[in-house]
């Protein structure tokens, strides 16, 4: 999962256990402009496996979730918005 594997030390340990060395880590930070928060919220819900969970659980129309998410995104990042992002980039060599 792209958002669940974020702790550097356990990832480094996994790489070492898999036979990698010369491990380098870079934390890359940037800001992403969100020109249309409502469309972004819709994409986060409808363009993601999350939509299946919402439908399976029932009781809430997906568009109500989109609307609630858009309100939360506007409150946090503005509209248009500017959202901070971060990636952890690893490079390593594996001896054969």
Backbone torsions as a table, in degrees:
resi	resn	phi	psi	omega
1	UNK	NA	130.1	-175.1
2	UNK	-64.3	-23.4	-176.4
3	UNK	-105.5	3.8	-175.4
4	UNK	-112.4	-3.3	-176.7
5	UNK	-117.8	76.2	-169.3
6	UNK	-123.7	-6.8	-179.8
7	UNK	-87.4	123.0	-170.9
8	UNK	-64.5	-48.1	-175.3
9	UNK	-60.1	-46.8	177.7
10	UNK	-62.7	-33.0	178.1
11	UNK	-67.9	-44.7	176.9
12	UNK	-59.1	-42.8	178.5
13	UNK	-61.0	-41.1	177.6
14	UNK	-62.3	-40.8	178.9
15	UNK	-65.6	-42.8	178.7
16	UNK	-62.9	-45.2	178.6
17	UNK	-61.2	-30.4	179.8
18	UNK	-85.0	2.8	175.2
19	UNK	94.8	13.8	179.0
20	UNK	-90.5	150.9	173.3
21	UNK	-141.6	-172.3	-175.8
22	UNK	49.6	47.4	-175.7
23	UNK	-81.2	127.3	175.4
24	UNK	-120.2	142.0	-178.6
25	UNK	-127.1	135.2	174.4
26	UNK	-131.7	132.8	174.3
27	UNK	-100.4	116.7	-176.1
28	UNK	-105.8	121.8	-179.8
29	UNK	-114.7	143.0	175.9
30	UNK	-156.2	169.0	175.1
31	UNK	-114.1	136.9	179.7
32	UNK	-111.7	126.6	177.1
33	UNK	-75.1	138.6	176.2
34	UNK	-117.4	93.5	-175.4
35	UNK	-68.1	-30.3	-178.1
36	UNK	-136.5	98.7	-174.7
37	UNK	-63.6	-37.6	-179.7
38	UNK	-62.5	-43.6	178.9
39	UNK	-68.3	-37.0	177.4
40	UNK	-62.6	-45.8	178.4
41	UNK	-60.7	-42.5	178.7
42	UNK	-61.4	-42.5	178.9
43	UNK	-65.5	-37.3	178.7
44	UNK	-63.7	-34.9	-178.3
45	UNK	-88.2	-53.4	-173.9
46	UNK	-79.6	-20.6	-178.5
47	UNK	-101.7	33.3	-169.9
48	UNK	-149.9	149.7	176.5
49	UNK	-59.3	-14.0	177.5
50	UNK	-56.4	-34.2	-179.5
51	UNK	-57.9	-36.7	178.5
52	UNK	-65.5	-39.1	178.3
53	UNK	-66.6	-40.0	178.5
54	UNK	-62.5	-45.9	-179.6
55	UNK	-66.8	-39.7	-179.0
56	UNK	-64.5	-41.2	-178.4
57	UNK	-74.3	-24.5	177.3
58	UNK	64.3	-179.2	176.5
59	UNK	87.4	-27.3	-179.1
60	UNK	-130.2	129.1	175.1
61	UNK	-69.4	134.9	179.9
62	UNK	-52.9	-35.7	-179.0
63	UNK	-67.8	-25.9	174.0
64	UNK	-68.9	-36.2	176.3
65	UNK	-66.4	-42.3	177.6
66	UNK	-58.5	-46.4	-179.3
67	UNK	-62.1	-43.2	179.5
68	UNK	-64.8	-40.7	178.2
69	UNK	-65.3	-42.1	178.8
70	UNK	-60.5	-41.4	178.0
71	UNK	-62.1	-43.8	-179.3
72	UNK	-65.8	-41.0	178.4
73	UNK	-64.0	-42.1	177.6
74	UNK	-60.8	-43.6	-179.1
75	UNK	-63.9	-36.2	-176.2
76	UNK	-83.7	-40.7	-170.0
77	UNK	-120.5	-8.0	-177.5
78	UNK	88.7	177.4	178.5
79	UNK	-149.9	106.3	2.3
80	UNK	-63.1	156.6	-173.8
81	UNK	-110.0	168.5	176.7
82	UNK	-141.4	110.7	-171.8
83	UNK	-112.1	131.2	176.5
84	UNK	-75.5	139.1	177.0
85	UNK	-128.2	158.8	178.5
86	UNK	-149.4	141.4	174.8
87	UNK	-130.5	144.4	174.3
88	UNK	-106.9	118.3	-175.1
89	UNK	-110.1	125.5	179.2
90	UNK	-110.6	143.2	166.9
91	UNK	-131.3	145.4	-176.9
92	UNK	-159.2	164.8	179.0
93	UNK	-121.3	137.4	176.8
94	UNK	-112.2	119.7	178.1
95	UNK	-71.3	134.5	180.0
96	UNK	-89.9	NA	NA
